[in-house]
C-alpha cells in the first residue's frame, strides 16, 4: 500500500479510504469556560502594548479599535438548504454529515437506517431541516492573521515566549524523539499547519492562561487546549499534540467554509446556526474551533468582542490594523509545474486530493509512489533509490523533519507567493535550505520520514501566501475560485467530499488514484 494510511471502515461506510500523510486529528474537542481576560482593552493605536507586555485587568472591554467592514455577502450554498442526499460511490455517513455541516448523531437521528453499517449507491438519506438563525457578524480575525501569511515570519516567537511570566516559558515537549521548548513547538506547528503563531499563543492564554499563570495542575499542563483529558483512544496529550489538533480544527473551519461549501455550525446541545453571510474565512475558522462540544451560551461569549478577540488584542494589537486583502487575488494563476520525478520514469499516482497538512487543511495534496517496490522482506517504509525533483525554479526555504519547501518567488519566505511542499523526504540527500534549484533538480528521496506515513511515497501540495490551495474546487463559491493544479500537462481532479479519491487527465488520457502496483490506471510518466 502506498498512501499514508490503510483502507479501513470509517463509521457506517459503503466504501471509505481514511488516510492522511500527517496524522489526522479527530474532530472532537472539549471547550471549558474561557479564562478570565488578562488585559485592559486598548482604546487607541498608541496604547498598543509591546508584544508580551501584560496589561492591567479591566472588567469592561472597549470596542474594537478598527471596525472591519463586512466581506461581500456570501451566497448561501444549496447544500445548506438541501433536505435529502443521494448516496454516491465512496460515500460514508461520516463524510455526508461533515459535508452538510451536521454531526453524525444528528444525521442518524434524522433517518431510520435498517442497517447503519452499510449504505447503497442511490440510497436517499434525509437531512435535518436547515437552520434559520445566524452566527454573530462580529469579525474576530482577518484571514491574513489566521493563515501564516506575509508578515508572519517577522514575529519572533522565541522572544515573545521568554517575556511571559506564565508556565509557557518553562514548558517542553518531546516531538519525534527531540526535546523541544514551548516556543519551538509553537513555531513547528505554525510552520507545519501554516497557521499564524500569534493566534495559537492567544488561544493558549484564552483557554488555559499559559502566558500569565505559572502554576497549573497536570491536566492543564497536558491538555491546555481542551482543558481535560482527551477521549479514550486518542493521544492528544502534550503541547505539540494539543496545538496540532487546534491548528487542524482552525484549518477545518477556514477551508471548509471557503472551499468546501460549509455553511452551518452545530453545538453539543443541538443548536445549529448559519454562518453570517458577511463574515470572512478567518472569523469562521475561530467560530468553528470555539464551537466544538460546547453550549451555545458559552460559545456566544467566546466569539464576542469580550472573548478571544480581547485576549488577542491585549498581546498583539488589533489584527485588522494591517490586513492583506484579499490574501488570494481573484486573478491568481499557477506557474508552470512539472511532475515531481525524472522525465522518462513511470511513477504511481497513489493518492488523490487530501489535506496539505492534516485532514482539516485544504485538500491541496496528491501522492506519488516511486517505481521501486520495497525490498523483499522489508517493511513498506524504506528509502527509495529514485529521486523527487523540483517542479519549478526556486529556492529551498525549509528542509527538515521530512519536509522540503520549494519557494517559487525565491525570497526564502514560505509565507509569501507560491510554495510547494514535498513531504516524506529522507534526511540523506535532501536538498539543503538556501539552495537554488531548477526544474528537474534533485530534491530528495521518498521515504516515510516526516508527518505520518505507513509506506514510502511523495506527498506534494501547493500554497500561495501561506494558504493551502485545493487541488480541485468543485464547491467553490463565486469569488473563491482557485487555479487548476497542473503538472506536465496533467490536470488533477477530486471526487466531491471524498478525500484521497480523484483522477488526473492529459488530453484524452486519464489516470485514477489507486494504491496498488498491479494496475495501469495509476501509472503516469512524462
N, C-alpha and C positions, 0 to 999 in steps of 0.2 A: 504494500500500500504506500502511496507516495504523497498523499496530502498529509496535513499535520495532525490529523486525528482519525479515528476509526469510524466506519459506518456503525451506527447504533440507533436503537429506538429512542425517540425523544418524546415523552408524553404519550399521547394517543396518536400514533402516526400511521399514515398509509405508507410513506417511504420518506426517510429523513436522513440527510447527511449532516451531522452536527460536528463541526470541526473548526479549529482556529489555529493559525500559525503562532498566535500568542494565546496564553491561557484565557479562555472566556470567563467573564465574571457573571455568575447568575444574577438575574435581576431581582434580588432580594435585599431589602435594606430596612433597617430599624432606625427610625429617627426619634431621638429623645427631645425633651424640651430644650430649646436653644439656650446656650449660655447667656448670662447677662451681658448686655452691650458694654464694651470696655471703654468707650471714649465719648467725650462731648462731640456732637456733630459740628464740624467746621461751618462757619457761616459766610466765608469768603475765600476766594482763591488764595489770598495772602496768608490765611490762617491754616493752610495745609501743613501738617507736621512733616518733619523729615521722616523717611521710611524707617520704621522701627520705634519711633517715639511714642510712648504711652501717654494718652491724654486723660484728663480728669473725667470721671463719670458724670453723666447728665441724665436725669430721669426723663427728659422730654427731648426727643430728637427734633432737629430742624428739618427744613425742606431741602431737597437736592439743590446743590449749587447751580447746576445746569439742568434745565428741564429738557430732556431729549425729545425731539419730535417723533410722533409715531411713524413707523415704517408704512409703506404703501399697504392699503388694506389687502389682506391676503384672501384669495378666492378659496372658499371652503370646498375641500375636495369632496367628490361624490362618495368617497369611502366613508365620510363622517355621517352621511345620511342614508347609507345602504341599510336595508333590513334583512337581506339574505346574502349568502355567499355560496357559490358553486365550487365544489372541490375540484382542484386541478391536479395532474400528476405531480408527485413530490410534496404535496401539502401535508402539513401536520396541524393538529389542533392548536399547539403552542404558537406556531407561526401565524396561523389565521388570527388568533387572539391578538398577538403583538401588532400585526399589520393593521388591525382595526381599532387599536387603542383601548383594548379591554383586557381584563385578567382572564386567565384560563378558567378560574372558578365561575366568573360571570358568563362566559361562553357555555360552560357545561350546564349552568342553571337555566339558560335560555333554550336548551334542547333536551330532548328525551332520547338519548342515544341507546339503541338496543344493545350495541356492543361498543363502548367507548374506546376499545383497544384497536379498532380498525376503522378506516374511512374507505370510501369507494369513489372513484373518479365520477363526477357528475352528481354526487350527493349534494343536496341543498341543505345548508346549515342556516338556522335562524341567528340573527344578530340582535343584540339588545337595542331598544329604541335610542336614537341619538340624543345626547343632552341638549338642553336649550340655554342653560346659563353658561357664562364665560368666565375665564380667569381674570384677575385684575390686569389692567393695562399698564401698570407701573413698570417701566423698563429698568431692570436691575443692572445689566452689564452689556456693553456693546460686543459684537462678535469678535472684534479685534482684541478684547481682553479676556475672552474665554479661550479662543484659539491661541496657541503660541505663535503669534503673528509678528509682523515687522515692529520692532521696538522692544519685543520681549527679551531679546538677547542682552540688552543693556542693563536689565535688572540684576543686581548682584545678590543671589540667593544666600550665599555663604555669609556675606557681610550683614545682611538683614537678620539672619538667624542668630548670629553671635551677639546682636544687640538686645535680644529678647530676654526678659528675666525668667520666663517660664521653663517648663520641662523640655521644650523643643531643643534648647541648646545643649542638653545632656543626652538626649535620646540617640540610640543607634539601632541598627537592624542588620541582619545577615541576609544578603542578596547574592545568589549564585556563589555561595561559599566565600563571599567577601564581607567583611565588617564595614558598614557604611555609617557615616554620621547622618543626622536628620537632614541637613542641608544637601548632602549628596543624594539621599533618597528622593527628596523633593525635585532636585534637578533631573534625576534619572527618569522619574515618572513624567515630568513635564516634557522632556525630550521624546520619550517613547510614545506617549499618547498625543503629543502636540497640544497640550492644554497649558495655559499660562500659569506659571508658578505662583503668581500673586493670588490668584483665585484659590488655588489649593491651600495656601497659607491662611487666607481669610477663613476658609471653611474649617481648618484645624482649630482656629480660635473660636469661631462661632459654635462649633459642635462640642468642643472639649476644653476650651481655654488653655490650649497647649502653649500659647505665646505668653500668657500672663501668669499662670499658676504653676508653681514649681512642684507642689505635692499632688500626686494622683494615686488612686488605687490601681490595682493590677488590671482591672477591666478597662479603665480609661487609658492606660498605657498600651494595652494590646489592641484595643478596638476604638481608637479616637474618632473615627468617622461614624461608627454605628452606635457606640455608647453601651453596647452589651455584646456578649459572645455571639459569633455568627451561628446560624442554624447548624444542627448536626450534619456532618458530611462535608462541610465547607471549611477551608483552611485559610480564612481571611484574617488571621491574627498577625500583628506586627505592622509597622508603619508602611512598609512597601506595599503589602497586600491591601491595606486599607486605602492608601492613596490610589493604587492602581484600580481598585474597584470603583472608587469615587470618580476618577477620571473617565473610566469606561462608561459609567452611568451618565455623566455630563455629556460625553460624546453621543451616547444613545439618544438623549433628548435633542441635542443640536442637529445631528444629521438625520435622525428620524423625522423631525419636523421639516427640515429644509429639503431633503432629497427623497424621503420615502412616504410622504403624504400623511404623517401623523397629525391628527387634529384634536385629539382628546387626551385628558389626563384623568386618572382614576385614583381614589383614595381607599384606604383599608376599610372604611365604613360604607363603601359602595357608592359614594357620591362621584359623579363624573361631570367634567366641565369641558367645554370647547376652549382652546387657546384663543385669547383675544386676537382679533384679526390685525391689529396694529402693532403687534409685538415683533421682535427680532429673534433670530435663532439663539443668540447668546442668552437672552432672558428666558426663552422657552426651556433651554437646557437646565438652567438653575431651577426654574419652577418644577421641572420634571424630577430632578435629583431630590429636591426637598419634599416631593410628594410621596416618595416611596414608603409604603407601610406606615403611614401616619394619618391622623384625622385631618379633616378639612380645617377645623378651627386652629389647630397647631400650625398647619401649613400657611394659613392666611397671614399669620403674624410674620412668619419667616420670609415671605416674599414681598412684604410691605417695606416702606421706607425705613421702618424701625427694625428690620430684620437683618439679613446678611449684608444688604447694601450699606447699612450704617457701619458695620464692622469693617467692611472693605474700605470705605472712605476714611475711616479713622487712621488706617495704616498707609493707604496708597493714594489718597485723594480721590476726587470724583472721576470715575472711569470714563465718563463721557466728555472730559475736558479736552481730550485729543483722540479723535476717533478716525480710523481708516474706514471710509465708507464710499463705495462698497468694498469689502475685503476681496471679493471675487468680481472683477469687472464683467459686465454683460457681454463684452466683445472678446472674452478670453478665448484664445486658441492654443492648441497643444503644439509644441515644436516637433519637428520630425524625429521619430524614435525608431531604432532598430530592435529586433528581438534580442533578448539578453544572453545570447550564446553565439559561438563562432559560426560564420556563414558556411554552409555545406553540411553542418551537423543536423541530425534529426533528434529532437527532444520530445518530451511527452507533456501535453497540456493536461495537468492533473487536477487543477483547482480553478473553477470559475469564480466570479466575483465574491469577495468576502472582506472582512474587516481589515483595514490598513494596519491597525494595532488594537487588538481586542475586538470582539464582535460588535461593540457599541459604536465604533467609528464608522465613517462612510465605507461602503463596500468598494474600496478603491484598489484592492489587490487581486492578482491572479498568481497561480503557481505553475512552475515547470519542473519536471524531474529530468536529470541528466540521462544520457543513453546507457551508461554503465549501471548494471544492477549490483546490489550488494554482494560482496564476495561470498562464496559457498560457506555456509555455516555461520556467517557473521550476522549481527543484528541489522535491522533495517536502517539504523543510523550509522553512517560511515562517511568518510571524507572522499568525495568523488575525485576521479582523475581528470574530469572535464571542468572547464572554467566558465564562470559567469562573466559577461563582458559589458563594457559601457554602452548604453543605448544612445548616447548623445555626447557631444563635447561638454566638459565641465570640470569642476574641481571637487575633490573629496572633502566634504565638510565635516564628516564624522566617520570613524572606523573603530568600532569597539563593540563588545558584547554581542558579536554575531551580526551586527548591523553595519552597512555601508550606506552613507547618504551622498548621492551624486547631486551637486548643486549646479544647475544649468546656467545661472546668471553669474557664476564664478566669483561671487563676493565672499564666499566662505560662511555665509549666514544662512542656515537652513530654514529660517523663518521668513525669508523673502524670496519672491519669484518661484519658479518651478524647481522642485526637488524630486528625486527618485530614491525610494527606499529599497535596498536589497537586504533581505533578512536570511539568516542561516548561513552566513559566510564563515568558513573556517578561519581560525586565527592565522595559521601558517599560510603565507602567500596573499593575505588580504591587502588590498590597496591601502597605503598609508594616508592619514589625514594631511591635507595640504597638497596632495599630488594632483597635477593637471592631467586629464585623460582625454583621448579622442575616441570616437565610435569604434568599437571592436577591441579596445584595450582591455587587458585582463583586470577584473575586479576582485575575484576571489573564487574559492572552490565551494560548491554546495555541500552542506552538512546538515546537522540538526542544531548547531550552535545558535544561541540567542532565542529569546521568546520561548515558545513551547512547540515542539515538533516530535513526531514519532517515526519519521522517515526522511531521508535526505531529499532535499529539493530547494528551489529558489522561490521565495515569496517576494514579489515586486509590486510596488504601489506608487501612485502619484500624489503629490501635494502642490498647492500653489498658495503662497503667502502663509504657509503653515497649515492650511486647511486641506484635509483629505478630499480628493476629488473622485467621485464614484466612477467606476468602470462604465456604468450604463445608467441612464437617468430616465427610466420609463415613467416614473411617477412625479417627476419634477413639475412644479407649478410655473406658470409664466413668470419670467424674470429670474428664475433659478436654474436655467438650463446650463449644462456643462459640456465641454468639448468631448467628442468620442475618444476612446482610448484606442490608439492605432500604433502598431509596431510592425515595421517592414511590410506595410500594406495590409496587415491583418487587423480587422476591427473586432473588438470584443463586445459581447452582449451577455446579459444575465437574465435568468428566469425570475419573474416578479416575486419578491418576498421569499426567495429560496436561495439562501446563502450557499456558496460553493457550486451552484448549478449554473451552467452557461455554455456558450459556444463562441467561436470566432470565425469570421468569414474573410475571404480574399477573392473578390470576384465571385465566381460560381463555386469555389472551394469552401468547404466548411469543416471545422474540427470541433468536437464536443469534449468538454471537460470530463475526464474519466480516470480513475485511479490505476487501472491495470496496465500491464505491458503487452498483453496478448491481443490487442485490438488496434486497428489502424485509425480509428475515429479520433484519437487524441495525438497522433504523430504529426509533428509540424517541423518544417525547415524553411530556410530562406537562402 
